[in-house]
Amino acid sequence: MRHPPAAIRQFLLEQSLSGQTVADFCDDHELKVPTFYSWKKKYGQAQVPVGEGFCKITVTVRATTGRRLVFPPTAPATTPPTD
């Protein structure tokens, strides 16, 4: 069965939000696992919408410098006051 691109993107989003493994999600939705992975490759990883008031934080780990937080350019970086 062929699925339109909008339905494929919806499957990708639902799987990422479901907390299920790809195999379990595909079993529940009668999809083939290799097909699902080919969709992921073709359409990319589903972007989970970020709720209002929250920003996406990316943590990168580098062997030489340790951990670093990367904030989106629109989010001000604030630190709590110290006593």
C-alpha positions in Angstrom: 0.0 0.0 0.0 1.4 3.4 -0.9 1.1 6.2 1.5 1.1 9.9 0.6 4.0 12.0 1.9 1.8 13.8 4.5 0.8 10.4 5.9 4.5 9.2 6.0 5.5 12.4 7.9 2.7 11.7 10.3 3.8 8.1 10.9 7.4 9.4 11.5 6.1 12.0 14.0 3.8 9.6 15.8 6.6 7.0 16.2 9.0 9.6 17.7 6.3 10.7 20.2 5.0 7.2 21.0 8.1 6.0 23.0 7.8 2.7 21.1 10.6 1.0 19.2 10.3 1.2 15.4 9.6 -2.5 15.3 6.7 -2.3 17.8 5.3 0.9 16.1 5.4 -0.8 12.7 3.7 -3.9 14.1 0.9 -1.9 15.6 0.4 0.1 12.3 0.9 -2.8 9.9 4.0 -1.3 8.4 7.2 -3.0 7.3 10.3 -2.0 9.3 12.6 -1.6 6.2 10.0 0.6 4.6 9.8 2.8 7.8 13.6 3.2 7.8 13.6 4.1 4.1 11.0 6.8 4.9 13.2 8.1 7.7 16.1 8.3 5.3 14.1 10.0 2.6 12.0 12.4 4.7 14.4 12.8 7.6 13.9 12.5 11.3 10.5 13.8 12.5 10.7 17.2 14.2 8.8 17.0 17.4 7.0 20.3 18.0 8.4 22.3 20.9 5.7 23.7 23.2 5.4 27.4 23.6 7.7 28.7 26.3 10.3 26.0 25.7 13.3 26.0 23.5 15.3 23.2 22.1 18.7 22.7 23.8 21.4 20.8 22.0 24.1 19.2 24.2 27.4 18.3 22.5 30.1 16.3 24.0 33.7 16.8 22.9 36.6 14.8 24.1 38.9 17.8 24.5 36.5 20.4 26.0 33.8 18.5 27.8 30.2 19.4 27.6 28.7 22.4 26.0 25.1 23.7 25.8 23.9 25.3 22.6 20.9 27.6 22.9 18.9 28.8 19.9 19.7 32.3 18.9 16.3 33.6 20.0 16.6 32.2 23.6 18.5 34.3 26.1 20.9 32.2 28.2 20.2 33.0 31.9 21.7 31.6 35.0 20.1 31.5 38.4 21.4 34.0 40.9 24.1 32.7 43.4 23.9 33.4 47.1 
